[in-house]
Amino acid sequence: MSGHDTTSGEAGPTRRDFLYLTTGMAGAVGAVAVAWPFIDQMRPDASTLALASIEVDVGALEKGQSLTVKWRGKPVFIRNRTDKEVSDAKAVKLDDLKDPVARNANLPADAPATSEDRSMQGKEDWLVMIGVCTHLGCVPLGESGEFGGWFCPCHGSQYDTAGRIRKGPAPENMAIPKSAFISDKVIRIG
């Protein structure tokens, strides 16, 4: 009695096949049970996830005022631009820009660097951007330089009132993070 059906010529499953299968399944479950704590500890903790987005109350910012907040370890400039700053930014021709791309995470990657595409959607006077010079990562000074925007004293990069690079070694416009007004006075960044 070998455990095989020899009359049809086909070998059926044996007790040994069943034992191999169950032992393999038990080993796989055991390996997952042992590996899970190591995999689980690689997830970001709650404090990291909390930094993924922040909400900023900008209700107190009058025209011409700025606020700097920290998001993901970087400064973020929030500016309520004056009518003159908006009109100055609109008057700049795209051909005059060193970087003609908006660099706005809220828009397609190839959006042009117009004043409108650099500002908050539907609220042209509001500008939210990561306050880091695109040359070497310094923090530019606000309301400075030839163009009335931001000036990086480290190497002389100058940005206009829409945060676009106009002069100096910086290769790109300052980046605009995902952001939106979630109420009349609160902006969510991230």
JOQUI-V319513 format. One record per backbone hydrogen bond with DSSP energy under -0.5 kcal/mol. CO is the residue of the C=O (numbers start at 0). NH is the residue of the N-H. If there is no record, write none. Layout:
co-><CO	CO>
nh-><NH	NH>
//
This chain:
co-><3	13	14	15	16	17	18	19	20	21	22	23	24	25	26	27	28	29	30	31	32	34	34	35	36	38	39	44	45	46	47	48	49	53	55	55	57	59	61	64	66	68	68	70	73	74	75	76	77	78	78	79	79	81	82	83	84	85	86	87	88	92	93	99	102	102	103	107	110	111	113	114	115	119	122	122	124	125	126	128	129	132	137	137	140	143	144	146	148	148	149	150	150	151	151	151	156	157	157	158	158	159	162	163	164	164	166	174	174	175	177	179	184	184	185	185	186	186	187	188>
nh-><5	17	18	19	20	21	22	23	24	25	26	27	28	29	30	31	32	33	34	35	36	37	38	39	40	41	42	48	49	50	50	51	52	188	57	186	60	61	64	79	77	70	75	73	70	130	68	128	66	80	126	63	64	85	86	87	88	89	90	91	91	95	96	112	104	175	106	110	101	113	117	118	118	122	119	125	80	119	78	76	131	136	132	139	150	148	147	160	142	143	158	140	152	154	155	156	151	165	166	148	149	162	173	159	97	98	157	129	176	104	189	187	57	58	181	182	55	188	179	53>
//
